[in-house]
Amino acid sequence: MLLTEENNSGRYVIRHYTTDSVTINQTEYHQSVIVTSNKLITDWRVKKLHDLTIYDMEQFLLLSPEVVLLGTNEKTRFVDFAVLQPLLKKRVGVEVMTIAAACRTFSVIVAENRPVALGLLLG
């Protein structure tokens, strides 16, 4: 079960990040999270790229993004094409990058008022 926090008072903003934590608004997280401009999922089970399943990609679809960013500290690797199928079938872009690059890219896309979901693989 995914616990989702709705942010009715504004947007979720990434204030700070390291290789093993992220501060969203005023709270620091050391576990993997999914964040959009107005939703925060703090119990994401994924810790490494190889943990990703089709189910995880389907969960992103519930957030209606036009792009999914995956931030990881692993060496650049590609996600198994079969795992990405739910997103690709719906024409949702997927980018894998470092946590730092993913956080920066997320902030830019949110500032453009575009629908984006960021999955940070921490822990």
N, C-alpha and C positions, 0 to 999 in steps of 0.2 A: 504494500500500500504506500502510495506516495503522499507525503504530507506537503501541502502547498499553502504558502502564506500569501494572501492577497494584499496588495499594497494600494489602498484606496486614497491615501493622502499624497501620492506622487509616484515618482519612479524609483526603481532600484538603481543605485549608482555604485559602481565599484570605486571604492576610495583608496584601496591599497592592495597589493598582491605580492606574494613571494613564491618560491617554488613549492611551498607546502601549506600555504594559507591564502585566504582572500578576505578582505573586509568589504562587506556590502552594506551600504548606509553606515550604521554604527556598530555592526556586529561582525566579529572575526570568526571565520569558519576554517576548520582544519580537515574537514571531510568533503568528499565530492558533492557538488551542488549543480543544479540547473537554475539558471536565472534568465528572465526576460525583463522587459521594462516594467512589468507590473505583477510578476509572479516569481516566487522563490520556492524551489523544492530542495529541502535540506537533507533528505534521506536517500539520495541517489546511491544505489548499491555499487556502481561501477568505479573501479579504482585504476584500472589499466585499460589500454585500447583493446587488448585481447579479451577483456571481460564483456565487451559490447555484444549485444544480441539483437535479433530482429525486434524483440519486445521493447528494448530500450529505444530503438528508432521509432517505433510506433508511439511511444510515450511523447516523443518530441512533436509528433503530428498533432497531438491534443492541444498544443500551444500555438498552432497556426503560424509558424515562422515561414519566411521566404528563404532563410538561410539558417543553418545550424553550424555553430562554431564549437569545436572540441579542443580544449586546452589541456595539454599534457606536457610533462617534463621528459617523456621518453624520447629517444632518438626519433626523428621523423620516420613514421611508418604509415602505411596505408591501411585503412579499415577494409576488412573482407567485403568484396563487392556484394555478396549475397546478403550480408547484414544491412547494407545501405538501401536495399531494394524498396522498403516502404517509403523512404524519403524520395528516392529517385523517381518512383512511379508517380508521385505527387508533384514532381518538378521542384523539389526543395533542394537548394544547394547545401553542400557539406564541405567544410574546410577543417583540416587538422593542423594545429600549430602549437607553438609553445604557449604556456600559460600567459606570459607577458604579452605576446602578440595577440592572443585571443581576447584578453581583457581590453587592450587598446582598440582592437577592431570592433568589439562589442560596443564600446562607448561611442565610437564614431557612428555606427549604424543606428544606435538608439537616438543619438542627436539628430539624425536625419529622419526620425519618426518612421523608420522601417521596421517591420516585424522580424526579430532575430531571437534565437534561443542560444544560450551559451552553456555548454556542459564543461565544467572544470573537474578534471580527474585528479583529485587530491587524496592524500592518505597513505 
